[in-house]
Amino acid sequence: MNLSERLGLYIKLARLNRPIGILLLLWPTLWGVWIAGNGHPRWHIVAIFTLGTILMRSAGCVINDYADRDFDKHVKRTRDRPITSGQVAPREALWLAAGLALAALLLILPLNGLTLLLSIPALFLAASYPFTKRFFAIPQAYLGIAFGFGIPMAFAAQLGKVPGVAWWLLLANVFWAIAYDTEYAMVDRDDDIRLGIHSSALFFARYDVLAVMFCYAATLLILALAGNTLHLGMAYYFGLLIAAGIAAYHYTLIRGRQREACFKAFLHNNWLGAAVFAGIALDYASRK
């Protein structure tokens, strides 16, 4: 196998060919970056957190495939993944994940000590999430913490502290992650039952659609309360209104519990995160 083919496998293993996971991780991170920077974050901070998000999400995907290598061979959608198919050795995958995580660490070395300290639980969360599907009833909640930990890190990097509103934003992200990853889990429900893997779709059972909509509502309510604390204006709340409309559209997709429609709703969450960010950015930009 030549170098080009090997790099192609690494790109596939790190899901760089499927950017939806990067976007779902990047939007809440940018919420934190923009708010902590009072609408004018230092651009090197934006660059560090954007690239760090890509690297850590990629490392997380590699670890996920390593952890699920024995499960993936029994699922048609995943049996051709590089580790499961034997194209990348498990030890090789671990070295790739370690390299990606190390690159992310090097990025934040110029930042303050609190940010470096917070990187420790951030790394632990990213590395341990793939294994939570074995024993947590709702691993999606753990995913929400892992995907949102860039928020307190963004505040730490720019303010040297993590105010209470950062943790509220993180909580909002937890509910959002449960919502969109339950939609994803609804696609894999039958396979998860057969393999004995936990998921929120199985936990909520016939109340899965109701639970998704409740989590969307909780997300938007917490974001609205955070906006009130931060004295954000109409542009921000208009962004939340658009996000609410997107959530309502997702209801029309998932209420029938069809696989293709549920997956479409999952992918469409990119626009919900973008709407919230647009509201934040426009609100700060409109201030004199």
C-alpha positions as MATLAB code, in Angstrom:
seq = 'MNLSERLGLYIKLARLNRPIGILLLLWPTLWGVWIAGNGHPRWHIVAIFTLGTILMRSAGCVINDYADRDFDKHVKRTRDRPITSGQVAPREALWLAAGLALAALLLILPLNGLTLLLSIPALFLAASYPFTKRFFAIPQAYLGIAFGFGIPMAFAAQLGKVPGVAWWLLLANVFWAIAYDTEYAMVDRDDDIRLGIHSSALFFARYDVLAVMFCYAATLLILALAGNTLHLGMAYYFGLLIAAGIAAYHYTLIRGRQREACFKAFLHNNWLGAAVFAGIALDYASRK';
ca = [
       0.000    0.000    0.000;
       1.481    3.357   -1.036;
       1.522    6.547    1.045;
      -1.468    8.073   -0.733;
      -3.621    5.019   -0.036;
      -2.485    4.937    3.597;
      -3.373    8.616    4.072;
      -6.758    7.937    2.511;
      -7.407    5.263    5.116;
      -6.360    7.623    7.913;
      -8.706   10.308    6.584;
     -11.540    7.781    6.522;
     -10.670    6.504   10.003;
     -10.617   10.052   11.420;
     -13.912   10.846    9.575;
     -12.352   13.864    7.908;
     -14.395   12.894    4.868;
     -17.561   13.331    6.962;
     -17.385   16.770    8.592;
     -20.764   16.719   10.386;
     -19.121   15.599   13.648;
     -16.603   18.420   13.403;
     -19.388   20.954   12.931;
     -21.454   19.630   15.850;
     -18.362   19.997   18.029;
     -17.241   23.300   16.528;
     -20.472   25.309   16.897;
     -20.727   25.142   20.712;
     -16.984   25.788   20.956;
     -17.445   28.943   18.872;
     -20.393   29.973   21.070;
     -17.973   29.973   23.981;
     -15.134   31.627   22.042;
     -17.359   34.507   20.881;
     -19.088   35.118   24.195;
     -15.871   34.884   26.207;
     -14.284   37.325   23.748;
     -17.243   39.708   24.100;
     -17.879   39.364   20.388;
     -14.288   40.193   19.472;
     -12.173   37.125   20.258;
      -8.483   37.221   19.497;
      -8.033   35.555   16.150;
      -5.247   33.283   17.280;
      -7.710   31.936   19.889;
     -10.275   31.310   17.137;
      -7.650   29.501   15.062;
      -6.384   27.401   17.983;
      -9.856   26.276   19.041;
     -11.017   25.611   15.484;
      -8.014   23.475   14.608;
      -8.049   21.870   18.050;
     -11.681   20.895   17.547;
     -10.838   19.190   14.254;
      -7.896   17.322   15.774;
      -9.724   16.161   18.905;
     -12.826   15.081   17.018;
     -10.602   13.119   14.651;
      -8.782   11.484   17.562;
     -12.129   10.627   19.149;
     -13.323    8.953   15.949;
     -10.193    6.811   15.786;
     -10.626    5.749   19.417;
     -14.315    5.060   18.763;
     -13.494    2.705   15.900;
     -10.813    1.021   18.000;
     -13.279    0.505   20.860;
     -16.056   -0.733   18.546;
     -13.910   -2.878   16.249;
     -15.561   -6.102   17.423;
     -19.075   -4.622   17.204;
     -18.654   -2.947   13.817;
     -18.050   -6.228   11.988;
     -21.654   -7.238   12.754;
     -23.225   -4.055   11.321;
     -23.524   -3.601    7.567;
     -23.016    0.174    7.788;
     -19.727   -0.128    9.704;
     -18.145   -3.437    8.703;
     -15.977   -1.744    6.040;
     -14.367    0.738    8.428;
     -10.546    0.636    8.244;
      -9.889   -1.173   11.540;
     -12.763   -3.634   11.293;
     -11.896   -4.515    7.691;
      -8.263   -5.133    8.644;
      -6.845   -2.293    6.541;
      -5.491   -0.509    9.625;
      -4.114   -2.450   12.579;
      -5.547   -1.625   16.042;
      -2.117   -0.619   17.376;
      -1.577    1.612   14.345;
      -4.921    3.284   15.050;
      -3.895    3.986   18.644;
      -0.691    5.623   17.444;
      -2.739    7.789   15.064;
      -5.109    8.821   17.861;
      -2.166    9.643   20.123;
      -0.557   11.733   17.395;
      -3.736   13.714   16.796;
      -4.210   14.322   20.533;
      -0.574   15.388   20.896;
      -0.975   17.858   18.037;
      -4.026   19.323   19.803;
      -2.022   19.624   23.024;
       0.808   21.425   21.253;
      -1.713   23.929   19.928;
      -2.778   25.051   23.410;
       0.691   25.162   24.994;
       0.943   28.956   24.420;
      -2.278   29.469   26.413;
      -2.604   29.971   30.167;
      -2.292   27.362   32.882;
      -6.034   27.026   33.522;
      -6.654   26.144   29.878;
      -3.907   23.517   30.029;
      -5.409   22.137   33.231;
      -8.848   21.863   31.651;
      -7.331   20.005   28.696;
      -6.798   16.995   30.991;
     -10.505   16.247   31.610;
     -11.208   17.211   27.989;
      -8.818   14.510   26.770;
     -10.210   11.984   29.249;
     -13.784   12.657   28.123;
     -12.905   12.316   24.432;
     -10.958    9.093   24.984;
     -13.446    7.433   27.325;
     -16.733    8.286   25.571;
     -16.606    5.355   23.096;
     -16.540    2.900   25.998;
     -19.566    4.393   27.806;
     -21.953    2.675   25.408;
     -21.252   -0.521   27.304;
     -22.550    0.592   30.694;
     -24.226    4.074   30.588;
     -27.951    4.076   29.879;
     -27.661    7.423   28.072;
     -24.111    7.695   26.689;
     -25.308   10.659   24.629;
     -25.242   12.782   27.814;
     -21.571   11.920   28.266;
     -21.017   12.819   24.617;
     -22.598   16.219   25.260;
     -20.086   16.939   28.014;
     -17.199   15.774   25.829;
     -18.408   17.776   22.812;
     -19.039   20.882   24.919;
     -15.863   20.998   26.973;
     -14.363   23.464   24.543;
     -16.766   26.023   26.048;
     -15.165   26.310   29.510;
     -11.746   26.025   27.876;
     -12.575   28.988   25.621;
     -13.525   31.104   28.638;
     -10.388   30.010   30.482;
      -8.190   30.888   27.498;
      -9.542   34.432   27.179;
     -10.577   35.376   30.708;
      -8.300   33.246   32.869;
     -11.406   31.944   34.654;
     -14.582   30.005   33.952;
     -17.709   31.972   34.960;
     -20.993   30.303   35.758;
     -22.520   31.104   32.366;
     -19.915   28.854   30.707;
     -21.259   25.859   32.607;
     -24.813   26.783   31.638;
     -23.736   26.820   27.990;
     -22.145   23.416   28.527;
     -25.404   22.120   30.014;
     -27.306   23.433   26.995;
     -24.908   21.493   24.790;
     -25.529   18.318   26.793;
     -29.267   18.526   26.064;
     -28.581   19.352   22.410;
     -26.243   16.355   22.075;
     -28.853   14.049   23.606;
     -31.364   15.379   21.065;
     -29.289   14.975   17.931;
     -27.514   11.781   18.943;
     -30.812   10.168   19.890;
     -31.911   10.883   16.325;
     -28.739    9.122   15.195;
     -29.347    6.252   17.643;
     -32.841    5.807   16.233;
     -31.136    4.814   12.981;
     -29.104    2.084   14.713;
     -31.750    0.932   17.199;
     -32.077   -2.634   15.872;
     -28.322   -3.158   15.664;
     -27.799   -1.790   19.194;
     -30.403   -4.195   20.592;
     -28.762   -7.127   18.843;
     -25.256   -6.180   20.030;
     -26.261   -5.231   23.586;
     -25.096   -1.610   23.275;
     -26.776    1.128   25.315;
     -28.249    4.214   23.668;
     -30.723    6.938   24.497;
     -33.061    5.663   21.766;
     -33.347    2.371   23.637;
     -33.588    4.052   27.035;
     -36.412    6.379   25.985;
     -38.091    3.536   24.019;
     -41.524    4.617   22.708;
     -41.006    8.083   24.206;
     -37.929    8.732   22.063;
     -39.513   11.435   19.896;
     -40.945   13.184   22.957;
     -37.531   13.002   24.661;
     -35.792   14.506   21.645;
     -38.190   17.438   21.538;
     -37.910   17.937   25.312;
     -34.115   18.095   24.971;
     -34.375   20.631   22.158;
     -36.689   22.737   24.344;
     -34.299   22.468   27.308;
     -31.387   23.503   25.096;
     -33.151   26.604   23.841;
     -34.497   27.544   27.285;
     -31.032   27.341   28.864;
     -29.551   29.346   25.991;
     -32.281   31.970   26.446;
     -31.525   32.219   30.171;
     -27.806   32.485   29.415;
     -28.542   35.253   26.928;
     -30.512   37.120   29.569;
     -27.603   36.809   31.999;
     -25.221   38.124   29.343;
     -27.643   40.937   28.338;
     -27.702   39.773   24.733;
     -30.147   41.465   22.395;
     -32.746   40.774   19.738;
     -30.342   39.348   17.169;
     -29.426   36.586   19.604;
     -33.044   35.722   20.369;
     -33.880   35.784   16.670;
     -31.138   33.175   16.222;
     -32.777   31.085   18.933;
     -36.140   31.484   17.215;
     -34.677   30.154   13.977;
     -33.114   27.283   15.950;
     -36.551   26.526   17.426;
     -38.014   26.406   13.928;
     -35.287   23.975   12.878;
     -36.065   21.784   15.899;
     -39.743   21.807   14.918;
     -38.757   20.712   11.403;
     -36.803   17.828   12.931;
     -39.996   16.680   14.622;
     -41.626   16.273   11.214;
     -38.670   14.096   10.183;
     -38.402   11.817   13.216;
     -42.022   11.318   14.213;
     -42.345    8.379   11.799;
     -39.084    6.834   13.091;
     -37.905    6.051    9.582;
     -34.146    5.467    9.398;
     -33.416    7.790    6.477;
     -35.503   10.625    7.942;
     -33.938   10.283   11.401;
     -30.466   10.390    9.885;
     -31.437   13.449    7.857;
     -32.557   15.162   11.082;
     -29.251   14.287   12.735;
     -27.254   15.807    9.878;
     -29.485   18.890    9.821;
     -28.442   19.808   13.381;
     -25.494   21.593   11.848;
     -27.922   24.370   10.929;
     -29.313   24.574   14.460;
     -25.828   25.124   15.887;
     -25.065   27.612   13.129;
     -28.257   29.573   13.842;
     -27.318   29.978   17.503;
     -23.807   31.073   16.578;
     -25.097   33.527   13.974;
     -27.349   35.097   16.615;
     -24.401   35.484   19.000;
     -22.068   36.918   16.364;
     -24.643   39.326   14.913;
     -25.693   40.551   18.337;
     -22.155   41.491   19.327;
     -21.416   42.901   15.857;
     -24.443   45.218   16.065;
     -23.235   46.873   19.249;
     -21.605   50.269   18.996;
];
